[in-house]
Amino acid sequence: MQKPTPELVKQLRRQLDFIRNSASAYDAGHSEEALRIGVAIRVLLHDTKFSSSLLNQMGRKESLKLITTAKEIPEDLLAELDFGECLAGMVIGSSIEYSPVPDGMPTLSCIEWWAQPVFIRDKVMYTRKDVVLSAANKDGGAHVDEPDEKLQALQTAFWTKTQTNADGKTTTIPMEDNHFRMLRRFADELLLSSELLVLAN
């Protein structure tokens, strides 16, 4: 297997730094940084007729293994689910986040990881690719465009929280932008993938 050029390795380190820095900013309360995570992941993995992803240029997209926290959903259960997130470790409180990635999580090839379902809405499955491209291409990560059905499914709240005000009245607040926390989870998966980190060194 041909060794990637120093310039490509430098670009990989740069994208991982972008992901790492945006993850830190997200954790500090700047949730919109999730969109920047999406842009960096797109650079790493998304191929088109006109452009080649960084990992593809490095000759590693088919062989490199990435950690996944997504759970496999049996086909018979899929038919019954209206919505759900497939990523393990969800913690529900005043907000919805994910707990740290535990040791020993399975790995998938980049291609499998990119195409793995992570979210279900109205019985439609959405993959990591769907989430990343919606964030990067539609929701202001790299472009702003009219929201399509995929982005609307990710933006629109299906969780709500009830808040009690000082006067004792309660308010129900929709918890929107579901894709932000998923993108933050993808960042953890990538930053803990040993083969990816070795490639960047």
C-alpha positions as CSV (number, residue, x, y, z in Angstrom):
1,M,0.0,0.0,0.0
2,Q,1.4,3.3,-1.1
3,K,2.3,5.7,1.7
4,P,0.2,9.0,1.7
5,T,2.2,12.1,0.8
6,P,3.3,14.4,3.6
7,E,0.9,17.1,2.3
8,L,-2.1,14.8,2.6
9,V,-1.1,13.8,6.1
10,K,-0.8,17.4,7.0
11,Q,-4.3,18.0,5.7
12,L,-5.6,15.1,7.7
13,R,-4.1,16.5,10.9
14,R,-5.7,19.9,10.1
15,Q,-9.1,18.4,9.7
16,L,-8.8,16.4,12.9
17,D,-7.7,19.6,14.7
18,F,-10.8,21.3,13.3
19,I,-13.0,18.5,14.6
20,R,-11.2,18.5,18.0
21,N,-11.4,22.3,18.4
22,S,-15.1,22.5,17.4
23,A,-15.9,19.6,19.8
24,S,-14.3,21.6,22.6
25,A,-16.2,24.7,21.6
26,Y,-19.5,22.7,21.5
27,D,-18.8,21.3,25.0
28,A,-18.3,24.9,26.2
29,G,-21.8,25.8,25.1
30,H,-21.4,26.8,21.5
31,S,-23.7,24.1,20.0
32,E,-23.5,25.6,16.5
33,E,-19.9,24.4,16.3
34,A,-21.5,21.0,15.4
35,L,-21.9,22.4,11.9
36,R,-18.2,22.9,11.6
37,I,-17.7,19.3,12.7
38,G,-19.9,18.3,9.8
39,V,-17.9,20.3,7.3
40,A,-14.6,18.6,8.4
41,I,-16.2,15.1,8.3
42,R,-17.4,15.9,4.8
43,V,-13.8,16.8,3.7
44,L,-12.6,13.4,5.1
45,L,-15.3,11.2,3.6
46,H,-17.5,12.6,0.9
47,D,-16.8,11.8,-2.7
48,T,-18.6,13.3,-5.7
49,K,-18.2,13.1,-9.4
50,F,-16.1,16.2,-9.2
51,S,-14.1,15.8,-6.0
52,S,-12.4,13.1,-4.0
53,S,-12.5,12.9,-0.2
54,L,-9.3,13.2,1.7
55,L,-9.3,9.6,2.9
56,N,-9.9,8.5,-0.7
57,Q,-7.0,10.6,-1.9
58,M,-4.9,8.9,0.8
59,G,-5.9,5.5,-0.5
60,R,-7.4,4.5,2.9
61,K,-11.1,5.0,2.6
62,E,-11.9,1.3,1.8
63,S,-9.6,-0.2,4.4
64,L,-9.4,2.2,7.4
65,K,-11.5,1.2,10.4
66,L,-13.6,3.7,12.4
67,I,-15.2,3.3,15.8
68,T,-19.0,3.1,15.8
69,T,-21.4,3.6,18.7
70,A,-24.5,3.0,16.5
71,K,-26.6,0.0,17.4
72,E,-27.9,-2.4,14.8
73,I,-31.7,-2.3,14.7
74,P,-33.5,-5.5,13.7
75,E,-35.5,-5.3,10.6
76,D,-38.7,-6.3,12.4
77,L,-38.3,-3.5,14.9
78,L,-37.5,-1.0,12.2
79,A,-41.0,-1.4,10.8
80,E,-42.5,-0.4,14.1
81,L,-40.3,2.6,14.9
82,D,-41.6,6.1,14.2
83,F,-38.5,7.8,15.5
84,G,-35.3,7.2,17.4
85,E,-31.6,7.7,17.6
86,C,-29.4,4.6,17.1
87,L,-26.3,5.9,18.8
88,A,-25.6,4.3,22.2
89,G,-25.1,6.4,25.3
90,M,-27.9,8.9,25.1
91,V,-28.3,10.9,28.4
92,I,-31.6,12.8,28.8
93,G,-31.7,15.7,31.2
94,S,-32.3,19.5,30.7
95,S,-30.6,18.7,27.4
96,I,-29.9,15.6,25.4
97,E,-26.3,14.6,25.1
98,Y,-24.2,11.4,24.8
99,S,-22.0,9.9,27.5
100,P,-18.3,9.3,26.8
101,V,-17.6,6.5,24.3
102,P,-16.9,3.3,26.3
103,D,-13.8,1.2,25.6
104,G,-14.1,-1.8,23.3
105,M,-16.6,-0.4,20.8
106,P,-16.8,-2.1,17.4
107,T,-15.3,-0.7,14.2
108,L,-16.4,-0.5,10.6
109,S,-14.7,0.4,7.4
110,C,-15.0,4.1,6.5
111,I,-17.5,3.2,3.8
112,E,-19.7,1.2,6.2
113,W,-19.4,3.8,8.9
114,W,-20.5,6.6,6.4
115,A,-23.5,4.6,5.3
116,Q,-24.6,3.3,8.7
117,P,-28.1,4.3,9.9
118,V,-28.0,6.5,13.0
119,F,-31.4,8.1,13.1
120,I,-35.0,7.2,12.3
121,R,-37.9,9.7,11.7
122,D,-41.3,8.7,10.4
123,K,-40.0,5.3,9.7
124,V,-37.3,6.7,7.4
125,M,-33.7,5.8,8.2
126,Y,-30.9,8.5,8.0
127,T,-27.2,7.6,7.8
128,R,-24.2,9.5,9.0
129,K,-23.8,10.7,5.4
130,D,-27.3,12.1,5.5
131,V,-26.7,13.9,8.8
132,V,-23.3,15.3,7.7
133,L,-24.3,16.5,4.3
134,S,-27.5,18.1,5.6
135,A,-25.4,20.1,8.1
136,A,-22.6,21.0,5.7
137,N,-24.6,21.6,2.5
138,K,-27.9,23.0,3.7
139,D,-27.7,24.2,7.3
140,G,-24.9,26.7,7.1
141,G,-21.9,24.5,7.7
142,A,-20.4,25.4,4.3
143,H,-23.6,26.4,2.4
144,V,-27.1,27.7,3.2
145,D,-29.9,26.3,1.1
146,E,-33.7,25.7,1.4
147,P,-34.1,22.9,4.0
148,D,-35.0,19.6,2.3
149,E,-36.9,16.8,3.9
150,K,-33.8,15.3,5.4
151,L,-32.7,18.5,7.1
152,Q,-36.3,19.2,8.3
153,A,-36.4,15.8,9.9
154,L,-33.2,16.5,11.7
155,Q,-34.0,20.1,12.8
156,T,-37.6,19.6,13.9
157,A,-38.1,18.6,17.5
158,F,-39.4,15.2,18.5
159,W,-38.2,15.6,22.1
160,T,-39.6,18.3,24.4
161,K,-38.8,19.4,27.9
162,T,-41.1,20.9,30.5
163,Q,-39.8,24.0,32.4
164,T,-41.4,25.3,35.6
165,N,-41.3,29.0,35.9
166,A,-41.1,31.1,39.1
167,D,-44.9,31.6,39.1
168,G,-45.4,27.9,39.1
169,K,-46.6,27.7,35.5
170,T,-45.0,25.2,33.2
171,T,-43.8,25.7,29.7
172,T,-43.2,23.0,27.1
173,I,-40.1,23.7,25.0
174,P,-39.2,21.8,21.8
175,M,-35.7,20.4,21.7
176,E,-34.6,21.1,18.2
177,D,-31.5,20.6,16.0
178,N,-31.2,16.9,16.8
179,H,-28.3,16.7,14.3
180,F,-26.0,18.9,16.5
181,R,-25.6,16.2,19.2
182,M,-25.2,13.5,16.6
183,L,-22.4,15.4,14.9
184,R,-20.7,15.9,18.3
185,R,-21.0,12.1,18.7
186,F,-19.4,11.5,15.3
187,A,-16.5,13.7,16.4
188,D,-15.9,11.4,19.4
189,E,-16.0,8.3,17.2
190,L,-13.4,9.7,14.8
191,L,-11.1,11.1,17.5
192,L,-11.0,7.8,19.2
193,S,-10.4,5.7,16.1
194,S,-6.8,4.5,16.5
195,E,-6.2,3.8,12.8
196,L,-7.2,7.3,11.8
197,L,-5.0,8.8,14.5
198,V,-2.0,6.7,13.4
199,L,-2.6,7.8,9.8
200,A,-2.3,11.4,10.9
201,N,1.1,10.9,12.5
